[in-house]
Amino acid sequence: MDYRYSIINECLGIVRQSNMPVNNMLYLEALLYRVKLSLLKSANNKRTAEPSGDFKELISQAHAACDSDFDEQTVRDLAGSIHVVISQFNTEPTMSHKGYAG
């Protein structure tokens, strides 16, 4: 499995176990699922031995946002970081799923 998927799955687990308000939790989960979808659609979807710094940062931000003391700013920071990761995939060219008539 690609380490990026593992990181996103770990972040999802952290978010799900948090004590944050449900609306914040669902918003973050939806963003993390968008990252997974972007990974699947990515034309550059190769297995990497080492995830990028943006992915590594997500775990530490997820822990900070899901700490027992809920802080709206750390949730916004995590959401912003997730958006950065998603935007990186949106700038990559996507693979075409159309076949060709040979």
N, C-alpha and C positions, 0 to 999 in steps of 0.2 A: 504494500500500500504506500502511496505517496505520503511523505511526511507532512505535507501541507494538509491533507485530509485528516491526519491524526491530530494535528494542532487544532483544526476547526472542531473536530469531535470533542477534544478536551475542553475547548472554550464553551461548547454547547453544554457539556456536563457541569462546568463551573457555574454557568448562568442558571441552569435548571435547579441547582442546589442552593441558590442564593435566597436571601430573604427580601429581595427588592420587590417593589410593587409589580403586580402582574403585567400591567401595561408596558412597563419598561422591559420586563423579562421577555415578553412576546416580541417586542420590537427588536431586541438584540438577537433573539433566536431567528427571526425572519431575515435579518441582515446576514447572520452566519450561514443560513441556508442559501442565500444569494451568492455568497462566496463559493460554496460547494457547487452551485450551478455554474458559476463562472469558471471554476476549475474544469468541470466536465466539458464546457463549450470551448475551452481554450485550445487554440491551435498549437500552442507550445506546451501541451500536457504530457511532459515527459517526467519520468521518475527522477527525483533529485535526492542526492545524498544529504544535502543540507538545505533546510528551508531558508528563505530570504529573511532579512532582518525585520521586515514588516510583519511577517508571520510569527516570528519569535516574540515580538513585542506584544502581539495580541494576547498571549497567555498571561504575561505579567499584568497587562491592563485589565484582563478579565478578572484576575484575582483581586486587583485593587477595587474594581467596580462592584464586585460581589462580596466584598468584605461585610462583616456583620453590621457595621455602621454605614447605612445607605447614604451615599453622597451623589446628588444629581450631576455634579460636574464630572466625576470620574466615569459615570455612565455616558455622558456626552463625549468625553475623550475616547472611550472605547468605541462608540458608534462612529466617531470621526475616523479612527484608525481602520475600522472595518470598511468604511466608504473609500478610503485610500486604496486598500487592497482590491476592492471591487473595480475601482476606476483603472487600476493597472491592467486588469483583464480586458476592460472595455476598449483600451487603446491598442490591444493586440489584434492582428487580423484573425478572423475566425475561419475555421475549416468549412468548406462547402460539403454538404451531405448529398449533393446531386451526383448521380452517376453520369457517365457519358455514353452516347450511342456510338459504338466503335465501328 
